[in-house]
Amino acid sequence: MRMASAYVIVAKYVTSVSKPNWARMVQCCVPSCNNRNDVNKTISYYRFPLDDNEKRRWLKLIRRKDFTPNYNSRVCGWHFPHGKAAGPTRFAWNEGKAFPHISQPTKRQKKMLPATVEDEGGAEPGPSHLDTAQKTPSSSSVLVLEIENKMLRKENDKLKKELEKQKQTFSFSQISSHPDIVNYYTGLPDAATVLFLETLLSKFDLQYHFDWNVQKMPLIDQLLLTLMKLRLNCGLVDLSVRFNCCRATVTNIFITISSALYDILYVGMMENKIPSRFKNQTSLPHCFQPFPNCRIVLDCTEVPVSNTESLDTQSHLYSHYKGGTTLKALIGVAPNGFITFASDLYGGSTSDKAITADCGVLQQLEAGDMVMADKGFTIRDILPAGVSLNIPTFLVNGQFTMEEINHNRL
């Protein structure tokens, strides 16, 4: 402690002896700071502390690499907004702006002016550093730069999406101008019909089957993928290669879009009711002219499923007609060929009559309606009152009569 005090006394003595009437030029040693005492005479300049720990803290704060301060090194008062005791805390990099350029004098003054140098502090920091530094960018110019940066980011994101779309080997834009190709891949007459379905889908918040959204592929191409799967039964690998995505994405899209189309076109528009016979008559085909009261044509369809280890389940699913385990559903079709009813799935062993009685289609029939079905649908006894059944005639005596032949032809 005594040695440090003695060093301070000796240093002050040497300074007072060796210092002339005028002070040498003093410049701040902080990087990018151009303050010096011959330009701004009101800012104080501080020497580095004698304490090693404090000196290292100052050096770390000013961020000057490979620099060893000597006795003449100074830090200007602009960097001490809270006084010398707090150390230098204000710099160009934490002010969010670069140091302005200092306008140099055109002619160097011959006479040196005395400097205001504080050895151990005492003087408060001078006026703002902005008074002696080059002009900072105005707030309006910074705002313009931020807006331009935001616009460039949006443009960059748009170009990235277009680039991803170009990687896709197949898209609706490639076939939209060819109605025959659109019909081949989708089963729909033209591009306008496909775009109409896309418009319907876009009005709803799609809940994807796998709980993650498909963002890279446009909705129109997701619809195209789904229609191709329904129309051509393309494999998952085929569709994943065509649309440049993985098989999980194909599955996610197909289940999501097909479920949405079912909710919109079937449940939403038909309101779970089959069209009345009067509505059917507005689009009745010529071959159905002899049957103007036909409300619906019924038949069952079966889908094969994998076998199971449970014998009870196998017995329930086994279809003697298909010779394997299946799931079975009742399908109702209007005279113009439009599917107007689809039941839940039943085991393959369930009879056509049992499904018809249980699925709820009979509750929608009214007196005066006629139901057409295959001859296996022996459902006449379960039809509502006033509803007729038209099925082909069974062969009883080994040969159809002329009346039976004419009836079956119809």
HELIX and SHEET records of a PDB file:
HELIX    1   1 ARG A    2  SER A   18  1                                  17    
HELIX    2   2 ASP A   52  ILE A   62  1                                  11    
HELIX    3   3 GLY A   77  HIS A   79  5                                   3    
HELIX    4   4 LYS A   84  ALA A   86  5                                   3    
HELIX    5   5 ALA A   92  GLU A   95  1                                   4    
HELIX    6   6 HIS A  129  ASP A  131  5                                   3    
HELIX    7   7 SER A  139  LYS A  167  1                                  29    
HELIX    8   8 PHE A  172  GLN A  174  5                                   3    
HELIX    9   9 PRO A  179  THR A  186  1                                   8    
HELIX   10  10 ALA A  191  SER A  202  1                                  12    
HELIX   11  11 LEU A  219  LEU A  232  1                                  14    
HELIX   12  12 LEU A  236  ARG A  242  1                                   7    
HELIX   13  13 ARG A  247  LEU A  261  1                                  15    
HELIX   14  14 TYR A  262  GLY A  268  3                                   7    
HELIX   15  15 MET A  269  MET A  270  1                                   2    
HELIX   16  16 ARG A  277  GLN A  281  1                                   5    
HELIX   17  17 HIS A  286  PHE A  288  5                                   3    
HELIX   18  18 LEU A  311  LEU A  317  1                                   7    
HELIX   19  19 ASP A  352  ASP A  358  1                                   7    
HELIX   20  20 LEU A  362  GLN A  364  5                                   3    
HELIX   21  21 ARG A  380  ILE A  382  5                                   3    
HELIX   22  22 MET A  402  ARG A  409  1                                   8    
SHEET    1   A 3 ARG A  74  CYS A  76  0                                        
SHEET    2   A 3 TYR A  45  ARG A  47 -1                                        
SHEET    3   A 3 VAL A 117  GLU A 118  1                                        
SHEET    1   B 5 TYR A 318  SER A 319  0                                        
SHEET    2   B 5 GLY A 324  VAL A 333 -1                                        
SHEET    3   B 5 CYS A 294  PRO A 304 -1                                        
SHEET    4   B 5 MET A 370  ALA A 373  1                                        
SHEET    5   B 5 SER A 388  ASN A 390  1                                        
SHEET    1   C 3 TYR A 318  SER A 319  0                                        
SHEET    2   C 3 GLY A 324  VAL A 333 -1                                        
SHEET    3   C 3 ILE A 339  ALA A 342 -1                                        
SHEET    1   D 3 TYR A 318  SER A 319  0                                        
SHEET    2   D 3 GLY A 324  VAL A 333 -1                                        
SHEET    3   D 3 TYR A 346  GLY A 347 -1                                        
END                                                                             
